[in-house]
Amino acid sequence: MDTKLLSKTARAMVAKGKGLLAADESAGTCEKRFNTINTECTEPNRRAWRNLLLTTKGAEEFISGVILFDETIHQKTLDGEVPFPQYLESKGIIPGIKVDGGVHDLALCPGEKVSEGLDGLRKRLAEYFKLGARFAKWRSVITIGEGIPSHACLYANAHALARYAALCQEASIVPVVEPEVLLDGSHTIERCFEVSEATLTATFAALRAHNVSLEHTILKASMVISGKDCPKQASVEQVAEQTVRCLKRAVPAALPGVVFLSGGQSDEAATAHLNAMAAMPGLPWPLTYSYSRALQNPALKTWGGKAANVAAAQKAYYHRARMNSLASQGKYRPDMEKQAA
Ligand code: 13P
């Protein structure tokens, strides 16, 4: 365990004005996204899409690291056939890797999930380190519904996150611990607060119990927000206030930083929420983005699977990355969207 390397990586991941691009969709999730643009989800098409994002000129001004999927970490750029992790390093972007094996039904807990993938993880992490990965992500999902989440679900997922995080640190890889409270459902923001606090509390108790070094851990959090189908949607200010209040109650100040997922929010909403939080005084940690959909969606639509649209799509991705960079410093205003359009 190289603590100097862990510190250096963690600090760089949340450097001022920078955040992460999550480009670690599994082939199944990629297929869902490609279906929206009538593009076949083949290996060459996935490579072309990842190539478009990763080779966008200037993105390194705003992107500190990219979370890759297993397939992508083994792929090469279209021009010059440079392995993606090496290409990213040459631009000063840290390669990361998704290491959970996806969500599965949790036995005896109807409607709840647990993330699998601990078996053989030590060996996989050693291989990913050799390929250049310096951080890794594990995502758990917590569903809000009638009578759920259960204690069993919160603790099963917290335990898995802690075991994964310990293995990462042992391998000198920074863990990005992601207990995602899903946006799906008609719950209120108050209910989301309650579940998010319980989830984070369980997660940090497990991390401590497994001797995980908090100074070398990044939290990937969901925002405290009204359920997608809740008739009363909280304002940007409410989301920001409740998210920061929840994090302050449950997340140790020792963490080097907190990054957010977008979770199905519109891209501009995800940017506005981050901005409102980052503008608050006296935050114990840097807050920034680790978005997939909220960074990729406009670019994906513009691309539409066509080589002729690559330059325009890269422009759309660069724009979203820039807007989020400003938001992570509390310097974003919605009228900046129009200026660039
Ligand atoms: P979204 O920003 O689309 O929620 O994805 C982030 C992520 O990495 C989920 O694991």
Boltz pocket constraint, residues with backbone or C-beta under 6 A from the ligand:
constraints:
  - pocket:
      binder: B
      contacts: [[A, 22], [A, 139], [A, 178], [A, 260], [A, 261], [A, 262], [A, 263], [A, 264], [A, 290], [A, 291], [A, 292], [A, 293], [A, 294]]
      max_distance: 6.0
